[in-house]
Amino acid sequence: MVLGVSAQKSHTVVQGDNPYNIAKKYGMTVDELLKLNPKHKDGKLAIGDVLAVKTEKAVTSVAPKTAVPEKVGTIAGTSVGKIILQPKQTIYGITKQYRISETDLRKLNPELDSNMKIGDEITLPLASIKKYGGDQPTVTATKPVEAPVEKTVTATPTTPAVEGESYVIQAKDNYYRITKQFGISQQDLYTLNPGLEEKGLKPGETIKIKRSNTEPVAETTNPKTKMDSGNEKSSTASSNVVVSDDYVTYTVQQGDTVFSIVNKFGVSIDELIALNPDLSKGLKSGMVLKIKKQDPVYVKKSGDALSVVMMLPFGYSTNETQYRGMALDFLTGAKLAIERNARGGQKLDIKIVDSGNEASFKNSLTQINPENTDLIIGPFFKSNVIDVLDFTKNQKIPVVAPFANTPELYNYNNLIIVETNNQTYADKIVEEVKAVYSDQKIYVVADGKKENANYIKSGLEKAVKNPNIVIVNSPADIQLDQNMMTGQSAPVIAVLANDDMGEAFANKMIALSKEVQGVKAFSMFYSPVFEKKVDDLSQASLVYLMDRKINTDGNFEKEILAAYKSKYCKTPPKYAIVGFDVVNDMLTRENKKGEIFKQMNKVQTQLATKFEFVKSKANGAYVNTGYRVIRLVP
């Protein structure tokens, strides 16, 4: 079917779509497409998503009848395909639906826990997808694909092996014997078999001993020139990156995506495609990519101990007490984290600096020696954070901002922003509403600026069909809808987009849910009343987001709470929790070389806070996108 596309303002994602082919269709770059659609900045698309596109370069194209086939691989002789992860799907649910053990599922998807998002592709046995998939969106081929046949040779002590492309390791084999037998260097052997250097030779396993005619292999260099890619999810990362004069080369591993590689190396998608035109045909394991060199990241100063400066607004030097309680609480939690990591063997040199107030802050900078500092935690205020970044710009010392989060800060590539911004919460609310929407009227309760409310309304207008969205200034303005056919009251969806009307919103939603079933409530922000009225609000199926939430049943959480109470004879207040979470998260990301930026791709949950950092832009700051979703079920 041929579609004449002219003056289009949006594109609805169909099976087989990806950011590259959509951008190409409309004469855009991938970066331009993602800038027009910030909620999809990670490149994850789901069927039915509506994307804004440029209108002036739209072209005529052929609408696909079926999914674009993706090459189906084999693992241990089993044909495999992929499904697209849907809302509410879990690891447990996938294992039950597709009759696969969790062990086998993780073998097929080694990074399953680290970054599991709606729209992700999950690898499964092809037979299970066909038998149990039902209506589940897939990216498998439309017919079975035969497993590729490799040449395999087996060596015995009495029979010399015949050279082929692969070889089965024997019990008496070692690196020297194999390299001599097949006439390759040990470094070539490692390059052909990523991970072999770390895990060693295991009898019965098949390794590559010759490059195939079509397989690109990175140039080998002296092992000392290798650069760690920073992907802590894979122990083989360091053997997949090779340094050249103007760029590095990276061998694509199973589980890699274009966007994980972009985040890992801090480059733009267009820069990556410009150096690697074959990416337009798709990303495949074993591909060798050229990646533009970036400025070197921070490396720890000399000495065994990690030198950490904490800048807290005690106000002793200026005789101000406005933020002293907050700073003291933060310090109690931080001390607990410091002692915990020191007991674990980490060598730390901690210095506490009184950052005073915003006006007197620059005086406190004189207490910091940028030539002998490995990490700065604080200060609290945006203007002070910028002062620190300017003060340390030559050394590129990692700076952690516990509370400041504004776009003005996103240009600093040595900055780590802890606070999750409102746009991330608003995107999640749009996603949640879309999942339950069924032609209901939608109310959005705004604050004075209406910034959050307008953003949510705009997102919903693109996400759902025939939206009827009303922005109101008070929960009192939310009213039940009326069924035009029967005249009876009909349920509505209500969203709280400000953080100071929680109680009024809760009371209104409770009242409406008693009048008619099916009312659904969502809140971008937490309010204490939500926990006090759990039973009543569950009738409105309230879903709300929190930046911090303690799982009091968790063993780790119980341990930390008990340790804090033992040390300070009380439960930790809000800013003590923040202090522990921020400091413990940062210290656990530090390796012995102080290369904290190489650990930023790890998702970690501390006492109450989830930390999931992404690059705000190429060569920009790391921003936390983690949050907790609380669902009240009737």
Secondary structure, 3 states (H helix, E strand, C coil): CEECCCCCCEEECCCCCCHHHHHHHCCCCHHHHHHHCHHHCCCCCCCCCEEECCCCCCCCEECCCCCCCCCCCEECCEEEEEEECCCCCCHHHHHHHCCCCHHHHHHHCCCCCCCCCCCCEEEEEHHHHHHHCCCCCECCCCCCCCCCCCCEEECCCCCCCCCCCEEECCCCCCHHHHHHHHCCCHHHHHHHCCCHHHHCCCCCCEEECCCCCCCCCCCCCCHHHCCCCCCCCCCCHHHHEEECCCEEEEECCCCCCHHHHHHHHCCCHHHHHHHCHHHHHCCCCCCEEEEECCCCCCCCCCCCCEEEEEEECCCCCCCCCCCHHHHHHHHHHHHHHHHHHHHCCCCEEEEEEECCCCCCHHHHHHHCCHHHCCEEECCCCHHHHHHHHHHCCCCCCCEEECCCCCHHHCCCCCEEECCCCHHHHHHHHHHHHHHHCCCCCEEEECCCCCHHHHHHHHHHHHHCCCCCEEEECCHHHCCCEECCCCCCEECCEEEECCCCCHHHHHHHHHHHHHHCCCCEEEECCCCHHHHHCHHHHHCCCCEEEECECCCCCCHHHHHHHHHHHHHHCCCCCHHHHHHHHHHHHHHHHCCCCCCHHHHCCCCEECCCEEECEEECCCCCCEEECCCEEEECCC
